[in-house]
Amino acid sequence: MIIEVFPSGQLRWRTNTFRCALGRGGVTKTKVEGDGATPVGRFPLRRLHVRADRLPEIATSLPHRAIRRTDGWCDDPAELSYNQLIQLPFFGSHEAMWRADGLYDLVVEIGYNDDPPKPGLGSAIFMHVAKPGYQPTDGCVALALQDLKSLLAEMTPSTEIEIHASG
């Protein structure tokens, strides 16, 4: 099954349509690190990361793991661990996965630029919890917590996400 995402901020799954936030740079076919854009294309969903201290029971058949306080994600194109989960402390550019604001209480890795990662083509492209008012992301797809939980309950390891350039 395919989750479809449209530049208008709509996500379609089966017969449901959800509101979502996309990158502040819009959607792009030519993603580069730091542009704030959401990449166009069809991608696998690799793994779910969960703040188990906040959400101990999540229904999903996706591979999943609990986020640890020392988890980070490398967004430094000069590092060998670019676009990969890393452990903190880490001295290259990165973002913390353990966040106080709740945006990463549920984080689905979108399989963009990861097999293998190519430096500078973008990193940390996730599906995660949206900010209030669906403020733009740095390139991710973000949904209301309840909407994301309902998607996770129906996703399988073969579910893919397709981010459209138009429509």
C-alpha positions in Angstrom: 0.0 0.0 0.0 1.1 3.6 -0.7 0.7 6.6 1.5 0.3 9.6 -0.9 1.4 13.1 0.1 0.5 16.2 -1.9 2.1 19.7 -1.8 -1.2 21.1 -0.6 -0.6 19.5 2.8 -2.9 16.6 2.3 -1.9 13.0 3.0 -4.1 10.2 1.6 -4.1 6.7 3.0 -6.7 4.2 1.6 -10.0 6.1 2.0 -8.8 8.6 4.5 -7.3 12.1 4.0 -5.3 13.8 6.7 -3.8 17.2 7.0 0.0 17.3 7.1 2.8 19.8 7.3 5.7 19.7 4.8 9.0 21.4 4.5 9.3 25.2 4.7 11.1 25.0 1.3 8.1 23.2 -0.3 8.6 20.0 -2.2 11.5 19.4 -4.6 13.0 16.8 -7.0 16.5 18.2 -6.3 16.8 17.9 -2.5 20.0 19.3 -0.9 21.0 19.4 2.8 19.6 22.5 4.6 17.1 23.6 1.9 14.1 22.8 4.2 12.3 21.0 1.3 10.5 17.7 1.3 11.9 15.4 -1.3 9.6 14.2 -4.2 9.5 10.4 -4.9 8.4 7.0 -3.6 10.3 5.8 -0.5 10.1 2.8 1.8 9.3 3.3 5.5 12.3 1.9 7.4 11.6 1.9 11.1 9.6 3.6 13.8 11.3 5.3 16.8 9.1 5.7 19.8 9.4 7.8 23.0 8.3 4.8 25.0 8.2 6.8 28.3 5.4 8.9 26.7 3.8 6.3 24.4 4.3 2.9 25.9 1.8 1.1 23.7 1.9 1.7 20.0 0.1 -0.6 17.6 2.2 -1.2 14.5 3.8 -3.9 12.5 6.7 -1.7 11.4 10.0 -2.5 12.9 10.4 -0.2 15.9 12.7 0.8 18.7 12.6 3.0 21.8 14.3 6.3 21.6 17.1 6.8 24.1 18.3 10.0 25.6 21.6 9.5 23.8 20.1 9.1 20.3 20.8 11.6 17.6 20.7 11.8 13.8 23.7 13.0 11.8 23.0 15.7 9.3 26.7 16.6 8.7 27.7 15.7 5.1 31.3 15.6 6.1 30.7 12.7 8.6 30.8 9.0 7.7 27.6 8.6 9.7 25.7 11.1 7.5 21.9 10.5 7.5 22.2 7.8 10.2 21.2 7.2 13.8 24.2 8.1 16.0 24.9 8.2 19.7 25.5 11.4 21.7 27.8 13.0 22.4 28.7 13.5 18.8 30.8 16.4 17.5 29.5 16.7 14.0 26.3 18.5 13.1 23.3 16.5 14.3 19.8 16.7 15.8 18.7 15.1 19.1 16.0 12.4 18.8 15.0 12.8 22.4 13.0 16.1 22.4 11.0 17.9 25.0 8.5 19.3 22.5 6.9 16.0 21.6 7.5 16.3 17.9 9.6 13.1 17.9 7.5 11.1 20.2 6.8 9.0 17.1 9.3 9.2 14.3 9.1 7.0 11.1 12.3 6.9 9.1 11.5 7.6 5.5 14.0 5.7 3.3 15.3 8.8 1.5 19.1 9.0 0.7 19.9 6.1 2.9 21.0 3.2 0.7 23.7 4.3 0.8 23.6 8.0 2.0 25.1 10.4 -0.5 26.7 13.4 1.3 24.8 16.7 0.8 21.6 15.2 -0.7 19.5 15.6 2.5 19.1 13.8 5.8 16.7 13.2 8.6 13.6 12.9 6.4 11.0 11.6 8.8 7.3 11.3 9.3 6.7 12.7 12.8 4.2 14.6 15.0 3.2 18.1 13.7 3.8 21.4 15.5 0.6 23.3 16.6 -1.0 24.8 13.6 0.9 22.5 11.2 3.8 24.9 11.0 6.3 23.9 8.2 9.0 21.3 8.9 12.6 21.2 7.9 11.8 18.7 5.1 9.7 16.1 7.0 6.1 15.0 6.7 4.3 15.8 10.0 0.8 14.8 11.2 -1.3 15.2 14.3 -0.4 12.6 16.9 -3.7 10.8 16.6 -3.6 10.7 12.8 0.0 9.3 12.9 -1.1 6.7 15.4 -4.0 5.6 13.2 -1.6 5.3 10.2 0.9 3.3 12.2 -1.8 0.8 13.2 -2.4 0.0 9.5 1.1 0.3 8.0 3.0 -2.9 7.2 6.7 -3.3 6.5 5.9 -3.1 2.8 4.1 0.2 3.0 5.7 3.0 1.0 5.2 6.8 1.0 5.0 8.7 -2.3 5.5 12.5 -2.1 4.1 14.1 -5.2 5.5 17.2 -6.9 2.0 18.5 -7.8 -1.7 17.7 -7.2 
